[in-house]
Amino acid sequence: MKASALPRLLRCLVLAGAVLLGPAVLPGGASAAEALSIGEVELAIRDRLEAGDAAGAADLVRDQLDATDDPRLQEALLDLLADLARKSGDWRLAADALVALADALGEHQPPPGDRAWLYARAGAALVSAGAPGEAIDQYRQGLLIAVEAGLEQVRDRILTALAALSADAPDDETRAGAKALADEFAVASSKIAVETQGRDITTLQDKGYAQVDIYYATDRAHDDTSLPGSFYGGGRGDLEYGTARVSIPLNHKAGQIEQASIFSFTFREDPKHHIVLQSVTPAESPKVFEAMRGQLKRTGSKEAFVFVHGFNVTFADAAKRTAQIAYDMEFDGIPFLFSWPSRGNAYSYITDTASVRQSGRKLVTVLKRIVAESGATRIHLIAHSMGNRAMTDALELLAVENRGKPPLFEQVLFTAPDLDAGLFQEMLKTIRPIAARTTLYASNNDWALAISRQLHGDSPRAGQGGKEIIAMSDVDSVEMSALGADMLAHSYFANDPSALTDILSLFWRDAPPEHRCGMEAEKGDHGRYWQFDPAKCDGNAMLMALRLVRHAGARTLAEARDLIESRLDPETLKSIDTKRLELALAKLYAN
């Protein structure tokens, strides 16, 4: 089967697999017989695709469409049919399927970007089918949605297509219609540009979500650029900069990445309930750095953080994590993602290992430019899992170049590093002077690192905790085994409000461990380390309080106390342990 057809087919087959839970729990009332029939047709579709017969595969999908009246199955099948029709060159069928899917989704209030992109794709398919006049109608539908929802990327793509039609359409009527539609939405487009200029975190109460703008650099190759979630794939490409917009639901819980899940039978992302990557916009690097400087000028901040993700992470997932960290900390500086070409699946460990080391060289260039061109004077670095390989490679080279000079970075956080423990310690001897403070977050319950250790001949990993945790005199080693909200206990650094509170304490006040809540000194096999106990630190309350006093610039504990009592409503104050909160703040302000 061709790789590009697999995701769409899998969406259909997920519903088929739901029969294992019993007919009563199938979404939309689909019967077991209907679900199984999709599973039975899979082999026939795969055989025809492997034989290069996309048209025959499309015929099978159409037969399946006729056999079911379940709306969700129909939507998944229409999605697959559009892709198969495109592969077979049947652009009319592709357009019809895309329009039918967009119309069907309108009944479920999906993310507006989904429907806008579908209408835009339908318009493009109609142009390819030799029906440019009909394409204009679909472009209009897409523009209406894009302008209302403030989706600049979709809007610009459609306006570009209309400009091409107005110049190259085969008849005067189509050329005039394309130009008229483009002119009609030109004013609305200007309005969007004015409203969104300089927006970093924007709360849209009427839509039920907030929007976070992040900056990025990546050496991933482009994949399906028609959709934000698949804009970049797992292949290697040239270094590219840009911006991305991520929506965060207003009912978001700090530390969580709310997402659609087959276990809850939510098959489509909904920004009211899920964190969604809404747009990806590549740009020339000078423009990106100019925008970063503009943001810092508007907010008055001098900070930036750079996040480097780990193994088995897609670009979309990394963008969501970067936005979540910025949103949960109410970070008013620059959130920046460096995304290396991880394949984004659990079976590509060796491939990811090769990719991340190559990307480390490119990260050197990115970090140099952030230091020189972003306008930020307090730059923090966060690397996770295998991403620490790129980070340590880059920092070792930068440290050699910067020898004898002041540190380039404020806080450098190595979280769950999937790196040989001995090599990590040797590299830190060179790296350490490049940062004002260096912190290692490790865990003895990190299942992912335990597997990595087995793959590396039982060599200890730098991110493994317990009594064997790495301990060095000028590195703060923090044992986080008490955390681990995710299934692999591997993303604890951002999955728990207590951990986020610890990071915010570092970013704000450069607080040493003894002045941060939940920290207790312990003696390990290699020296002193810090044991983190979340029970001694009310994570949600402390995170809320830190965000408040940090933004208000409270300089003393008394100012912080007065601020909390005056700004928080009585019901919120009743719900938190104010004594524990005051003790934690007193510890922090003692720094």
C-alpha positions in Angstrom: 0.0 0.0 0.0 1.2 3.5 -0.7 2.1 5.3 2.5 0.0 8.4 1.7 -3.1 6.3 1.5 -2.5 4.5 4.7 -3.7 7.1 7.2 -7.1 7.5 5.5 -7.6 3.8 5.3 -6.7 3.4 8.9 -9.3 6.0 10.0 -11.9 3.7 8.4 -10.4 0.6 9.9 -10.3 2.1 13.4 -14.1 2.2 13.3 -14.1 -1.4 12.1 -11.9 -2.4 15.1 -14.4 -0.8 17.5 -16.5 -3.9 17.0 -14.2 -5.6 19.5 -15.9 -3.6 22.2 -19.3 -4.7 21.2 -21.9 -3.2 18.8 -23.6 -1.1 21.4 -20.5 1.2 21.8 -19.9 1.9 18.1 -20.2 5.6 17.4 -23.2 6.8 15.4 -25.1 3.5 15.9 -23.0 1.6 13.3 -23.8 -2.1 13.3 -21.2 -4.8 13.8 -21.9 -6.0 10.3 -21.2 -2.6 8.8 -17.9 -2.3 10.7 -16.8 -5.7 9.7 -17.6 -5.2 6.1 -15.0 -2.3 6.1 -12.4 -4.6 7.6 -13.2 -7.3 4.9 -12.7 -4.8 2.1 -9.3 -3.7 3.3 -7.4 -6.4 1.6 -9.1 -5.8 -1.7 -8.3 -2.1 -1.5 -4.7 -2.8 -0.6 -4.3 -5.3 -3.4 -5.6 -2.8 -6.0 -3.4 0.0 -4.7 -0.3 -2.2 -4.8 -1.2 -3.0 -8.4 -1.5 0.7 -9.2 -5.2 0.5 -9.7 -6.4 3.5 -7.7 -9.5 3.7 -9.8 -10.5 0.2 -8.8 -9.8 0.9 -5.2 -12.0 4.0 -5.4 -14.8 1.8 -6.9 -14.6 -0.5 -3.8 -14.8 2.5 -1.5 -17.9 3.8 -3.4 -19.5 0.4 -3.0 -18.8 0.6 0.8 -20.3 4.1 0.9 -23.5 2.8 -0.6 -23.6 0.0 2.0 -23.6 2.2 5.1 -25.7 5.0 6.5 -23.5 5.7 9.5 -22.4 9.4 9.2 -18.9 8.9 10.7 -18.2 5.9 8.5 -19.4 7.9 5.5 -17.1 10.8 6.4 -14.0 8.6 6.7 -14.9 6.8 3.4 -15.4 10.1 1.6 -12.0 11.3 2.8 -10.4 8.1 1.4 -12.4 8.3 -1.8 -11.1 11.8 -2.5 -7.5 10.7 -2.1 -8.0 7.6 -4.3 -9.8 9.6 -7.0 -6.9 12.1 -7.0 -4.4 9.3 -7.4 -6.4 7.8 -10.3 -6.7 11.2 -12.1 -10.4 11.4 -11.6 -10.5 15.0 -10.5 -14.3 15.4 -10.8 -14.8 12.5 -8.5 -12.2 13.9 -6.1 -14.0 17.3 -6.0 -17.4 15.7 -5.5 -16.0 13.7 -2.5 -14.3 16.7 -1.0 -17.5 18.9 -1.2 -19.6 16.1 0.2 -17.2 15.6 3.1 -17.1 19.4 3.8 -20.9 19.6 3.7 -21.2 16.6 6.0 -18.7 18.0 8.5 -20.8 21.2 8.7 -23.3 19.2 10.8 -20.7 18.4 13.5 -19.1 21.8 14.1 -15.5 20.6 13.3 -12.5 23.0 13.4 -13.2 25.6 10.7 -9.9 25.0 9.1 -10.9 21.4 8.2 -13.9 22.6 6.1 -12.1 25.6 4.6 -9.2 23.4 3.4 -11.7 20.9 2.0 -13.5 23.5 -0.1 -10.1 24.9 -1.2 -9.0 21.5 -2.3 -12.3 20.9 -4.1 -11.8 24.1 -6.0 -8.3 23.0 -7.1 -9.6 19.6 -8.1 -12.3 21.3 -10.3 -9.7 23.4 -12.0 -7.8 20.2 -12.8 -11.0 18.6 -14.0 -11.5 21.5 -16.5 -14.3 23.2 -14.6 -12.8 26.5 -13.3 -16.2 28.2 -13.2 -17.4 25.6 -10.7 -14.2 26.0 -8.8 -15.0 29.6 -8.0 -18.1 28.5 -6.1 -16.0 26.2 -3.9 -13.3 28.8 -3.4 -16.1 31.2 -2.2 -17.2 28.7 0.4 -13.7 28.3 1.7 -13.0 32.0 1.9 -16.3 32.6 3.8 -15.1 30.2 6.5 -11.5 31.3 6.5 -12.2 35.0 6.9 -14.8 34.4 9.7 -12.3 32.2 11.6 -9.2 34.3 10.9 -7.4 31.5 9.0 -4.8 33.5 7.1 -3.0 30.5 5.6 -6.2 29.1 4.0 -7.3 32.5 2.8 -4.0 33.3 1.2 -3.9 29.9 -0.5 -7.3 30.5 -2.1 -6.5 34.1 -3.1 -3.4 32.9 -4.8 -5.4 30.3 -6.7 -8.0 33.0 -7.7 -5.2 35.2 -8.9 -3.9 32.4 -11.2 -7.5 31.8 -12.5 -8.0 35.5 -13.2 -4.9 35.5 -15.4 -5.0 32.0 -17.0 -8.7 30.8 -17.1 -9.7 29.8 -20.7 -12.7 32.2 -20.9 -13.5 35.8 -20.0 -16.4 35.0 -17.7 -14.2 32.8 -15.5 -11.4 35.3 -15.4 -13.8 38.1 -14.4 -15.5 35.9 -11.8 -12.2 34.9 -10.2 -11.0 38.6 -10.1 -14.4 39.7 -8.6 -14.2 37.2 -5.9 -10.6 38.1 -5.0 -11.5 41.7 -4.9 -14.5 41.1 -2.8 -12.4 39.4 -0.1 -9.5 41.8 -0.3 -11.0 44.1 2.2 -11.8 41.2 4.6 -8.3 40.0 4.2 -6.9 43.4 5.2 -9.1 43.3 8.3 -7.7 39.9 9.2 -4.1 41.2 8.8 -4.8 44.2 11.1 -6.6 42.1 13.8 -3.9 39.4 13.9 -0.8 41.5 13.6 1.4 41.0 16.7 -0.9 38.5 18.4 0.9 36.1 20.6 -1.8 34.6 22.9 -5.3 35.6 22.1 -8.4 34.3 24.0 -11.5 33.9 21.8 -14.3 33.5 24.3 -17.0 33.1 21.7 -15.1 30.2 20.0 -14.2 28.4 23.2 -10.4 28.5 22.7 -7.3 30.6 22.8 -4.6 30.9 20.1 -0.9 30.7 20.7 1.6 31.9 18.1 5.0 30.2 18.1 8.1 30.5 16.0 10.0 27.5 14.6 13.0 26.2 12.7 13.0 22.8 11.2 15.1 20.6 8.8 12.1 18.4 8.0 11.1 17.9 4.4 7.6 19.1 3.4 4.9 16.5 3.3 1.2 17.4 2.6 1.3 21.2 2.7 -2.4 21.5 2.2 -3.0 20.6 5.9 -1.2 22.1 8.9 -1.0 18.7 10.7 1.0 17.1 7.9 2.8 20.1 6.5 6.2 18.6 7.5 6.9 14.9 7.5 9.7 12.7 8.9 12.1 13.1 5.9 15.2 15.3 6.0 15.0 18.7 4.3 16.7 22.1 4.2 16.6 24.3 7.3 13.4 26.4 7.2 12.0 29.0 9.5 8.4 30.1 10.1 5.5 30.6 12.5 2.7 28.4 13.6 -0.6 29.0 15.4 -2.0 26.5 17.9 -5.4 26.6 19.6 -5.8 25.7 23.3 -9.3 24.9 24.6 -10.5 27.3 27.4 -11.2 24.2 29.6 -7.6 23.1 29.2 -5.9 21.6 32.2 -2.3 22.7 32.8 0.2 20.1 31.7 -2.2 18.2 29.4 -2.2 17.8 25.6 -5.9 17.3 25.0 -6.4 15.4 21.8 -8.9 13.3 19.8 -8.7 9.7 20.8 -10.2 6.4 19.5 -10.7 5.4 23.2 -13.3 8.3 23.6 -14.6 7.9 20.0 -13.6 11.4 19.1 -12.1 11.0 15.7 -11.8 14.7 14.7 -10.0 17.5 16.4 -12.3 20.1 18.0 -10.5 23.3 19.2 -13.1 23.6 22.0 -11.9 20.4 23.4 -8.5 19.6 21.9 -5.2 21.3 21.3 -5.1 21.9 17.6 -2.3 23.0 15.2 -4.3 25.5 13.1 -1.7 26.9 10.7 1.9 26.6 9.6 3.5 29.4 7.7 7.1 29.1 6.4 8.9 32.4 5.9 12.2 33.9 5.0 14.4 33.9 8.1 14.9 37.6 8.3 11.2 38.1 8.4 10.8 35.6 11.2 13.5 37.3 13.3 12.0 40.7 12.6 8.6 39.4 13.9 10.4 38.1 17.0 11.9 41.4 17.7 8.6 43.1 17.2 6.9 40.8 19.6 9.4 41.5 22.4 9.0 45.2 21.7 5.3 45.0 22.2 5.3 42.8 25.3 8.3 44.4 26.9 9.8 41.0 27.5 13.4 40.1 27.0 13.0 36.3 27.2 12.8 33.4 24.8 12.7 29.7 25.3 13.8 27.1 22.7 12.2 23.6 22.8 13.8 20.6 21.2 11.5 17.6 21.1 12.4 13.9 21.4 12.0 10.6 19.7 8.7 9.5 18.0 7.3 13.1 17.7 5.7 14.7 14.7 6.1 18.4 13.9 2.4 18.9 14.8 2.9 17.3 18.2 6.0 19.3 18.9 4.3 22.5 18.0 1.4 21.6 20.3 3.8 20.9 23.2 5.7 24.2 22.6 2.4 26.1 22.7 1.1 24.3 25.7 4.3 25.1 27.7 4.0 28.8 26.7 0.3 28.9 27.5 0.5 27.2 30.8 3.3 29.5 32.0 1.6 32.6 30.4 5.0 33.1 28.9 5.2 36.6 27.4 8.5 36.1 25.6 9.2 34.1 22.5 8.3 30.4 22.3 10.5 28.8 19.7 10.5 25.2 18.5 13.4 23.4 16.8 11.9 20.3 15.1 14.3 17.7 13.8 13.0 15.0 11.4 11.7 12.4 13.8 9.6 9.8 11.9 6.9 10.1 14.5 6.4 6.4 15.0 7.7 3.9 17.6 9.4 1.6 15.1 11.9 4.2 13.7 14.3 4.5 16.7 17.4 3.8 14.6 16.4 6.2 11.9 15.6 8.9 14.4 19.0 8.3 16.1 20.8 9.1 12.8 18.6 12.1 12.0 18.9 13.8 15.4 22.7 13.8 15.3 22.7 15.4 11.9 20.2 18.0 13.1 22.5 19.0 16.0 24.8 20.7 13.5 21.9 22.8 12.2 20.8 23.6 15.7 24.1 25.4 16.2 23.1 27.8 13.4 19.6 28.3 14.8 20.9 29.0 18.3 23.5 31.5 17.0 20.9 33.4 15.1 18.5 33.5 18.1 21.2 34.9 20.2 22.2 37.5 17.6 18.9 38.4 15.9 15.9 37.6 18.1 16.3 40.6 20.4 16.0 38.3 23.5 18.7 38.8 26.1 17.5 35.9 28.4 17.3 32.7 26.4 16.3 29.4 28.0 16.7 26.0 26.4 14.6 22.9 27.0 15.5 19.5 25.4 13.5 16.4 25.8 14.4 12.7 25.4 16.4 12.0 22.2 16.4 15.8 21.4 19.1 16.1 24.0 21.5 14.5 21.5 21.0 17.4 19.2 21.1 19.9 22.0 24.3 18.5 23.6 26.1 18.3 20.3 25.2 21.9 19.5 26.0 23.3 22.9 29.4 21.6 23.0 30.4 23.3 19.7 29.0 26.6 20.9 30.8 26.3 24.3 34.1 25.9 22.6 33.5 29.0 20.4 32.3 30.9 23.5 35.1 29.9 25.8 36.2 32.7 28.1 33.1 34.8 27.4 29.9 35.4 29.5 27.2 32.6 29.2 25.0 32.8 26.1 22.0 31.2 27.8 20.1 31.6 31.1 18.5 28.2 32.0 19.4 25.0 30.1 17.1 22.1 31.0 18.0 18.6 30.0 14.7 16.6 30.5 14.7 12.8 30.4 17.8 12.8 28.2 18.1 9.7 26.1 21.9 9.8 26.0 24.6 7.6 27.3 25.1 8.7 31.0 28.9 8.7 30.8 29.1 10.6 27.5 26.6 13.1 28.9 28.8 13.8 32.0 31.9 14.3 29.8 30.1 16.7 27.5 28.7 18.7 30.4 32.3 19.6 31.4 32.6 21.5 28.2 29.0 22.7 28.0 28.5 24.0 31.6 30.0 27.5 31.2 27.7 28.4 28.4 24.6 28.6 30.8 23.9 30.5 33.9 22.2 27.4 35.4 22.0 23.8 34.1 19.3 21.4 35.3 18.9 17.7 34.7 15.4 16.2 35.2 15.5 12.4 35.6 13.2 9.6 36.7 13.6 6.1 37.9 10.2 5.2 36.5 11.0 6.2 32.9 9.9 3.2 30.9 11.0 4.7 27.6 14.5 5.2 28.9 14.6 1.7 30.3 13.9 0.3 26.8 16.6 2.6 25.4 19.0 1.2 27.9 18.3 -2.3 26.8 18.8 -1.3 23.1 22.2 0.2 24.1 23.7 -2.9 25.8 22.5 -2.0 29.3 24.4 1.3 29.2 22.7 3.7 31.7 20.9 6.6 30.2 21.4 10.2 31.4 17.7 10.6 32.1 17.4 7.7 34.5 17.0 8.6 38.1 17.0 6.8 41.5 20.1 6.6 43.6 22.2 6.2 40.5 21.2 9.6 39.1 24.0 11.7 37.7 25.3 14.1 40.3 27.8 16.9 39.4 28.9 19.8 41.5 27.7 22.5 39.0 24.6 20.8 37.7 21.3 20.6 39.5 20.1 17.0 39.3 16.4 16.6 40.1 14.8 13.2 40.6 11.2 13.3 39.3 10.1 9.7 39.8 7.0 10.9 41.7 5.7 12.4 38.5 4.9 10.8 35.2 1.3 11.5 34.1 1.7 10.0 30.7 1.7 6.3 29.9 5.4 6.1 29.5 6.3 8.4 32.4 8.5 10.1 29.9 7.0 13.6 29.5 6.7 14.5 33.1 8.6 17.8 32.6 5.6 19.4 30.9 2.7 17.0 31.8 2.3 18.1 35.4 1.6 21.6 36.8 4.1 21.0 39.6 6.9 20.4 37.1 5.8 23.5 35.1 5.9 25.5 38.3 9.5 24.4 38.8 10.4 25.5 35.3 8.7 28.8 35.7 10.6 29.4 39.0 13.8 28.9 37.1 12.8 31.2 34.2 11.6 33.9 36.5 14.0 34.0 39.4 16.9 31.7 38.6 15.9 30.0 41.8 18.3 27.2 43.1 16.7 23.9 44.1 16.7 24.8 47.8 14.4 27.7 47.1 11.9 25.9 45.0 8.9 24.1 46.4 8.9 20.3 46.7 12.7 20.0 46.6 14.5 17.9 49.2 18.3 17.2 49.2 19.2 13.5 49.0 22.5 11.5 48.9 22.9 9.4 45.9 25.6 6.9 44.7 27.4 9.8 42.9 26.7 12.7 45.2 24.0 15.1 46.2 20.8 15.4 44.1 17.3 16.9 44.7 14.2 14.7 45.2 11.0 16.4 43.9 7.9 15.7 46.0 4.8 17.1 44.4 2.8 16.5 47.5 4.7 19.4 49.1 3.9 21.7 46.2 0.3 22.4 45.2 1.1 22.5 41.5 -2.1 24.1 40.2 -2.3 26.7 42.9 1.4 27.5 42.7 1.4 27.8 39.0 -1.6 30.2 39.1 0.1 32.3 41.8 3.4 32.4 40.1 1.9 33.5 36.8 0.0 36.3 38.7 2.9 37.7 40.8 5.4 37.4 37.9 3.3 39.4 35.5 2.5 42.0 38.2 6.2 42.3 39.1 5.7 41.6 42.8 9.1 42.2 44.4 8.5 41.0 47.9 6.6 38.2 49.6 4.2 40.8 51.2 3.4 42.2 47.7 2.8 38.7 46.4 0.5 37.9 49.3 -1.5 41.1 48.8 -1.7 40.6 45.1 -3.1 37.0 45.5 -5.7 38.1 48.0 -6.9 41.0 45.9 -6.8 39.4 42.5 -8.2 35.9 43.2 -11.9 35.5 43.8 -13.1 34.1 47.2 -14.2 30.8 45.7 -10.7 30.2 44.2 -9.0 31.1 47.5 -11.3 28.6 49.4 -10.3 25.8 47.0 -6.5 26.1 47.6 -4.3 25.4 50.6 -3.3 29.0 51.2 -0.9 28.0 54.0 1.0 25.6 51.8 1.0 28.2 49.0 2.5 30.9 51.3 5.2 28.6 52.5 6.2 27.8 48.9 6.2 31.5 48.0 8.2 32.3 51.1 10.8 29.7 50.0 11.0 31.2 46.5 11.2 34.8 47.7 14.0 33.9 50.1 16.2 33.5 47.0 
